[in-house]
Every structure is written in C-alpha cells, then in structure tokens.
Amino acid sequence: MDEQPLPDDRAERLESVGLAMLCLDRPAEDMRTLVKTKFVEGLPYKEMATTTGMSIGNVGYKLHHAITYFAGEMEREGALV
C-alpha cells in the first residue's frame, strides 16, 4: 500500500510549516534562540544555559513563555485548532 500523503494534505502541511516559521520570527530574539536550540538542535536545558549564559531556571522560564507566545500566534493565524 502506498503511504504517500495526498496532495491536499501535503500542501496543508507545507502551509502550516511556513506559517510556523513566520510566527517564529515574531518573538524577541532570546525567545527565538531558545525555541530553536531546544526544538531544532535538541539541546537539554543545561547546555542551553551554558550557551546562553542564563541559569537553567531562567532558560526554563523563558522557554515556557516563548512556547506560550508561539502557540498563541499560531492559534491567531488559524494554524492551531
């Protein structure tokens, strides 16, 4: 059985990815950096703290707020239901 996504599904996914990238450019630079290092590079909080010069607690706090902000932007754009 062919597991390829349907063209409409693929187009919708590409649109969502593009929208996510646009929304990711909206928050402050430190928030963008934390989100990218956590979810693109996959760094643990301890390494994120070392590379940013923040405490581990501050990394967690700011990352939480960045994710909340990002989710709100995605919802406003209609990408999250």
N, C-alpha and C positions, 0 to 999 in steps of 0.2 A: 504494500500500500504506500502511496506517495505521501510524504509528510510535509511537503512544501506548503507554506501559507498561501492563502488565496490572495490575489492582487489587492482586493479591498482591505484585507487585514494587514497586509504589508504596508500599504500606503498610510493606513491609520497609525501603525506603529512608527513609521518614519516621521509622520507629522508630530506625534507625541514626543519623540526623541528631540526633534528640532525645537519644539516648544519648551521642553525641559532645559535645553541648552540656552535658550533666550532668557528663561526665568532665572537660570543660574548666574547670569551676568548682572542681575539687579541688586543683590545684597552687597554690603560693604566688602571690600577686598579680603579682610581677615576671615569673614564668614565663607566666602567663595573658596579660599585656600583650604580651610578646614574641611569643607564638604568634599572637595576634590581629593585631598590627601587621604581622607577616610574611605571614600567610596570608589575612587578611581585607582589610587595607589594601594589601598588596603592597609594602610599603616595603623597599628594599635595606638591607643591614646598616649602611651609612654613615649613612643617615637615621635608622635605629633607634637608633644610637649617639648621634646628636645629640639626638634627642628624649628619650632616657632618661638621658643623662649618663654612659653606660657607654662603655668603649673598644669598638672594633669586635671585638677578640678576645674580650672578655667577653660581648658580645652573641652571638657565635657559640657560645661555650662554654655559656652559659645556655640558648640556644635548642636546642642539641643535647640537653641534659639534659631540657628541657621536653618535647621531642618524644618522647624515650625514655620518660619518665614517662607521657605521654599515651597512647602506644601500649600500654604495659603495662596501664594502666587499661582501655582498650578491649578488650584481649585478655582480661583478667579478667572483664569483663562479657559476653564471648562475641561481641563485635562484630567481632573480627578472628580469622581462622582461620589 
